[in-house]
Amino acid sequence: MNSPTRKIKSVVPNEVWQLAIVFDDGTIRLFNASVAREEMGWPQLAYPQTFKHFSYSESALTWPLLGNVTADYLYDNSAPVTQATLEHHALRLSYKNQAPTEEDATHHVYGIYLHAFSEALFAVGESIGGGHAERGGSRRMTLREWRDWPGWKEHAILSGAEWAIPIIESHIDDPEMLADRLVREICRRAADPQ
C-alpha cells in the first residue's frame, strides 16, 4: 500500500456544502461535497447535519455514517481558492429563535457565524421579523473586538451557543487555535445539534 502524498492539516466546512482543506504544504483547496455525493453514492451528504458531521486525520476525512475519503482524493478533486473567497467562508456556530419577544411575536433570531480564515473571525447577528426589510442587523468582529464586547456572552447564550463560551474563554488570545477548536466542536455536535 502506497503512502499518501498529501496530508491534511485542517478542514473547515461552510454553509454551501464545501470544505476548505488546508494541506501540509500550506495550500488551501476547496472541495465541493457534491463530488463525493455523486462519485461515492452518498446522497446523505445533501443533509447539513451529515455533511458537517466528520472527523479527519492527516491521511483521510471520515463521515461516520458513510465512509472515508483520502487526503489524495480530496486534493485531486478540489480546486485552489483565493484569500478573498476564504474571507467569506462562513460556518454557522449557532442560531436560535428567541420569539416571542417584545420586538416580535414569531421571529427574533440571534446567530453567530465563524469565519475561520479571516481576521474578522466572528459574524454576529440578530434577525427580527424575518423576510425582506426586516429589523435587526449583523456585523463582523475580530477576536479582539469580540473579547472587548461586553455583550458577547449574552449573545452566545441567546444564540444557543452556551457550549462555546468555555472554548472561547480558553483560547481568547489565540484566534487560530480558537477557530480550530470551534470547528471541531461544531462538526462533532452536527450529529446531535441540541
Disulfide bonds with the S-S distance in Angstrom:
none
